[in-house]
Amino acid sequence: MPNVAASRDCQIISGWSATFNQDEPDKVKCVPLHKGLKLYAPAKINLTLEILYRRADGYHQLQTVMQELAYSDLLYLEECPAGRLELICDDPFLPSSEENLALRAASLIQQHYAPHRGAHLALYKKIPVAAGLGGGSSDAATVLKGLNDLWQLNLAPASLQELAARLGSDVPFFLCGGTALAQGRGEIIHPLPPFPRAFVLLVSPPGTELSTPLVYRSLKWDKIKSGEKTANFVQLLRDGTGKSSGDPDLLARLLELMVNDLEAGAFALVRELSPLKKMLQEMGLKPLLSGSGPTFFAISNDHEKLRAAGDELTSRGYRVILTSTK
Ligand code: C5P
């Protein structure tokens, strides 16, 4: 087993300098002193998410279009001697032990491909946790890619994909990012032409987290679907790209096809979600839950409209992030 020494106290991790941000005293800024890597671990939204059927292994067969966002966690990786793996994280509510998916990713790649190598990981969280934005999965994929580089392992993409799929259904998407169709339980990735560049407003009730297994369970899914909306979405995306001037209606037509079969499960667990969706619609937005929630996203070319809606929602106490597709 790897030697996992975990601490939230930056000061006791040798080789790192840590300073506290004066504006946000709970946030620790960690800067590697030696040669290391600074990496961005982006958030995602699900532009479509359709459940085809419930599988015998308890998972749900999916068809989902995933989209990388320009909003990221920050991760520093640095070589550490004697096969040690250490994680520091500025979020005191995240486990720094092996429960943390980033550290599990480091441990997995070390066990399989580099038993004598070690690393310091410093994770600066910006993506809300358990919010349907894939933050933990993205951190894990970024650790796999980063350690592959840092330790000069030259692993084939298929080997990284295999490790990623073992860590979680959403993790393989973050190895490639961009816009992609995910199938199976979410781990089979087909890159797609990029979704049009647009602004994205993320909104969730404050302090609300949702457990993905609970949302799937609350659905009690017994239907069989073909995933037609996702197929149409993918077709439209493929047809719409390559036209040099771009189709001005493409974004609007894609937004019409967005769907998330997990909404009903999340709405049954969190009462505030249904009224929040209605409120966003009354503001002229087209909200959809991302993944298992509880974050809604709304996409538009109109930055001012999203900014004004975001200001209003912030004043009403909602957690709001304004970003864009990547
Ligand atoms: O793969 P991951 O560990 O992220 O999945 C967490 C849980 O979410 C699974 O144990 C399962 O309960 C549920 N899940 C599912 N179908 C999927 C993905 C996840 O039922 N396609």
Residues whose N, C-alpha, C, O or C-beta is under 5 A from the ligand:
A	BS01	C5P	G58 Y59 H60 L62 L167 G168 S169 D170 G184 R185 G186 T212 P213 Y216
